[in-house]
Structures are given as C-alpha cells and as structure tokens.
Amino acid sequence: MSAPAITLLTDFGTADGYVAELKGVLVSLAPGVPIVDLSHDIPPQDIASGRLTVARYWRRFPVGTVHLVVVDPGVGTSRAAIAIASEGRLLVGPDNGVLSPALFSLDARVVQLPVDAAASATFHGRDVFAPVAAQLALGATLEQIGESFANAVRLRTPPPFRDAHGLLHGEVLTVDRFGNIITNLLIREPQGMVKIAGRAARLVRTYGEAARGELVALVGSSGFVEVAVREGSAAAALGATRGDSVVLSSGG
C-alpha cells in the first residue's frame, strides 16, 4: 500500500529547477503517490527555521505520510543522511537537526542511508533523499533502506527561565512573513506585558483587540507568544532578530 502523500519542504525556492528535479525523481519512482508542496521558501541554509516549520506540520498529515525535508548546508560532507519512523509518519533528510521534532517521540526509529558514490556531492536531495522517500512511499521499511543509527542530531527549542523577581525571560525564535516575532515564551493566559527591544507590548487575545499600528503580544497558533503590530511588521518596527531577548513582566 502506498503512502497517502509525499510532502516537500526545502530552501530551494522556485526560480531554478531544483524542486522540479526532486519531483521528477519522485513521480518516476513512485507514480501515483500525491506530492504536496509545503514550502520552498525556508531561508537558504536556515536549519533552525526548517526545524520550527517541521515541528508545526509533521503530525498534521495522516499516518503513513512521507515528509521529505531538504535544508542541507552540509551536503556532501560527513554529515549523515537519515530516515526516521515516528508516530506512524516517515521523514527523510540530512542529519543536521532539521528533523529533530520527530526524534523526541518515544517510538522514533532512525536509520542512516547509504550514499552512492555516483550521487552529486551538492544535491543529495535529488540523488539520495528523493529515491528513499519514493521507496518508503511504496512500502519499504526502514530496515530495508538503511542501518540503525543512534546518534542523530537533536536540536531543542531553548526553554525560557524565571528570574528571582518572577520575570520570565525568553528569546526570539523566528520572524514570520507577516513580521510577527515568534518567541519561546509559553503562557496559560494572555495577561501582562512583553518587553522587547526597549518597548513594551500588552498581551491580547486577538489581533482585533489592538489599534491599527499598535505593538501587542498574543499567543499564536503554535502556542508560543508572538509580538505583532496590527496591520504592520513588528520585526521592522523593532529591528528584532533571532536570539534577541524578550521578558514577560507578569502573567503566565
């Protein structure tokens, strides 16, 4: 029985033919299996952004789905190529932490994939990962495609911490296309103020509670606190980048 779908997440963009080459391999080796383009706009070589994106979607697809993820600045080096079975889904990609979200499940199993000497040293997506994704989509098992691998790279979202005064300290994880600043703060109720880049943003429940142009914070769909400007870009307004400090002054 074939997989419900093969999904694609890359940093390739769509201006060149790289995504087309991946799809050419997939439709040739696994004809009839649906291919779902998730995004090809991960910033180039941005493993952290890729990891956070994988965390959002990998469980949202049906059991049996094969997730092909190629954000691979170490392509052609000694970094391993891996496949993972976790919670009924299968993931294929480089061992650089981008697949970390699936590695923390208790049932996660990992194999290292062989890399043929004829594979391009600059395009494992086409020559290594896509063929394996096709095999898995057609019913191959991990044991049939690789050797057990115990040392996969596991990257975690840094946890916030509370200081002696009760303030919750966190950091910026990423910025989305709307300019919303996504932090690692987790809270139960939208109460208090979030301080970032010398500014304070009150916590609200929805964007509609803010005045146009107002800087606010709210709990986003990922569960993390986000800082936003209604009908604007918080990242542009604050000049915030990944790793910048954020502080929750009360609430949570």
C-alpha positions in Angstrom: 0.0 0.0 0.0 1.4 3.4 -1.0 1.7 6.4 1.3 -1.1 9.0 1.5 1.4 11.6 0.2 5.0 12.7 0.0 5.4 16.2 1.3 8.3 18.6 0.3 9.9 21.2 2.4 13.1 22.9 1.1 15.1 26.1 0.9 15.4 25.8 -2.9 13.0 28.5 -3.9 11.1 28.0 -7.2 13.1 30.2 -9.6 15.5 27.4 -10.5 14.9 23.8 -11.5 15.9 22.1 -8.2 12.3 21.4 -7.0 11.4 20.1 -10.5 14.3 17.6 -10.3 13.1 16.3 -6.9 9.6 15.9 -8.3 10.9 14.2 -11.4 12.6 11.5 -9.3 9.5 11.1 -7.1 7.0 10.7 -9.9 9.3 8.4 -11.8 9.9 6.1 -8.8 6.6 6.4 -7.0 4.0 7.1 -9.7 0.6 7.9 -8.4 1.6 9.0 -4.9 0.4 12.5 -4.3 3.2 15.1 -3.9 2.4 18.1 -1.6 4.5 21.2 -1.8 4.6 22.6 1.7 7.2 25.4 1.2 10.3 26.0 -0.8 10.9 29.4 0.9 12.8 28.4 4.0 15.7 30.9 4.1 18.8 29.4 2.5 20.7 27.1 4.8 18.5 28.1 7.8 18.3 24.8 9.7 16.6 26.5 12.7 13.8 27.9 10.5 13.3 24.5 8.9 13.2 22.7 12.2 10.5 25.0 13.5 8.5 24.6 10.4 8.7 20.8 10.6 7.5 21.0 14.2 4.3 22.7 13.1 3.2 20.3 10.4 4.7 16.8 10.6 1.9 15.3 12.8 -0.8 17.2 10.9 -0.6 14.7 8.0 -2.1 11.2 8.0 -0.2 8.2 9.3 1.9 6.8 6.5 2.8 10.2 5.1 6.5 10.6 4.0 8.0 14.0 4.7 11.0 14.9 2.6 12.9 17.8 4.1 16.0 19.3 2.4 17.7 22.2 4.2 21.2 21.0 3.9 24.1 23.4 4.1 26.4 20.4 4.9 25.6 18.4 1.8 28.5 16.3 0.6 30.3 16.4 4.0 30.5 13.8 6.7 27.0 14.6 8.0 24.8 11.6 7.8 21.7 11.1 5.6 18.9 9.7 7.7 15.3 8.4 7.6 13.0 8.4 10.6 9.9 6.5 11.5 7.9 8.3 14.3 4.3 8.2 15.3 3.4 6.5 12.1 5.0 9.1 9.8 8.2 8.8 7.9 10.8 11.6 7.5 13.8 11.8 5.2 16.6 14.3 5.1 20.0 15.4 6.4 21.2 14.7 9.9 21.7 18.3 10.9 18.8 18.8 13.4 16.2 19.9 10.9 14.2 16.6 11.6 14.6 17.0 15.3 10.8 17.3 16.1 10.2 13.7 15.1 13.2 12.4 17.1 11.7 13.1 20.5 8.8 10.7 20.2 9.2 7.6 22.3 8.7 5.3 19.3 11.2 7.1 17.0 13.5 4.9 15.0 16.3 6.1 12.8 18.5 4.6 10.1 21.5 6.0 8.2 21.1 6.0 4.5 23.8 4.8 2.1 25.2 7.5 -0.2 26.1 6.1 -3.6 29.5 7.2 -5.0 27.7 8.4 -8.1 25.5 10.8 -6.1 26.2 14.5 -6.6 28.1 16.0 -3.7 26.0 19.1 -4.0 22.5 17.6 -4.5 21.7 14.8 -2.1 18.0 15.9 -2.2 17.8 14.6 -5.8 20.2 11.7 -5.6 19.8 10.3 -2.1 16.7 11.6 -0.3 14.1 11.6 -3.1 14.8 8.0 -4.1 14.5 6.9 -0.5 11.3 8.9 0.0 9.8 7.1 -3.0 10.8 3.7 -1.7 9.2 4.5 1.7 6.1 5.8 0.0 5.7 2.5 -1.8 6.0 0.5 1.4 9.7 -0.1 2.1 10.7 -0.4 5.7 13.5 1.4 7.5 15.4 -1.8 7.8 15.3 -2.3 4.1 16.8 1.1 3.3 19.5 1.7 5.9 21.3 0.7 9.1 20.2 1.6 12.6 21.6 5.0 13.7 21.7 6.0 17.3 23.4 9.4 17.2 21.1 11.6 15.2 21.4 15.4 15.9 18.6 16.5 18.2 18.1 20.3 18.5 15.6 21.7 21.0 13.9 25.0 21.4 15.6 26.8 24.2 13.3 27.0 27.3 12.5 30.3 29.0 13.6 30.9 32.6 12.2 32.8 35.5 14.4 35.1 37.5 14.4 35.9 41.2 11.9 38.6 40.7 9.4 36.4 38.9 10.1 37.8 35.4 10.0 35.2 32.6 13.0 35.6 30.2 12.9 34.2 26.7 14.2 34.9 23.3 13.1 35.4 19.7 12.9 32.1 17.8 12.0 33.4 14.3 10.1 36.0 12.4 7.2 35.0 10.1 6.3 36.5 6.7 3.9 39.0 8.4 6.7 40.4 10.5 5.4 38.8 13.6 8.1 37.9 16.2 7.7 34.4 17.5 9.3 33.8 20.9 9.9 30.8 23.1 7.6 32.1 25.8 4.7 29.7 26.8 1.9 31.1 29.0 -1.5 30.0 30.0 -3.4 33.3 29.9 -2.8 36.4 27.8 -2.0 38.7 30.7 0.8 41.1 31.4 3.4 42.8 29.2 6.1 41.6 27.0 9.2 43.7 26.8 11.4 43.6 23.8 14.0 46.0 22.3 13.2 48.6 24.9 9.5 48.5 24.1 6.5 47.1 26.0 3.7 45.2 24.3 0.5 44.4 26.1 -0.8 40.9 25.9 -4.1 40.5 24.0 -6.2 37.5 22.8 -6.6 38.5 19.1 -5.2 41.0 16.6 -8.6 42.7 16.5 -8.1 43.9 20.1 -5.2 46.1 19.0 -5.5 49.5 17.5 -4.0 49.8 14.0 -0.3 50.2 14.3 -0.2 49.1 17.9 2.5 46.9 19.2 1.0 43.9 21.1 1.7 40.4 22.1 -0.5 37.3 21.9 -0.4 33.6 22.0 -0.1 32.4 18.4 -1.3 29.2 16.8 1.9 27.4 17.6 1.3 28.0 21.4 4.2 30.4 21.7 3.9 34.1 22.5 4.2 36.3 19.4 4.8 40.1 19.2 3.0 41.8 16.4 2.0 45.2 15.0 -1.6 45.2 13.8 -1.5 45.7 10.0 2.2 46.2 10.2 5.5 44.4 10.9 6.8 44.1 14.4 10.2 42.9 13.2 10.6 46.0 11.0 9.4 48.3 13.8 11.8 46.8 16.4 14.6 45.6 14.3 14.3 42.2 16.1 16.2 39.1 15.0 16.6 35.6 16.2 18.1 35.3 19.7 17.0 38.7 20.9 15.8 38.9 24.5 12.2 39.1 25.5 10.8 39.4 29.0 7.3 38.7 30.3 6.7 41.1 33.2 3.6 39.4 34.7 1.0 36.8 34.0 1.7 33.2 32.8 
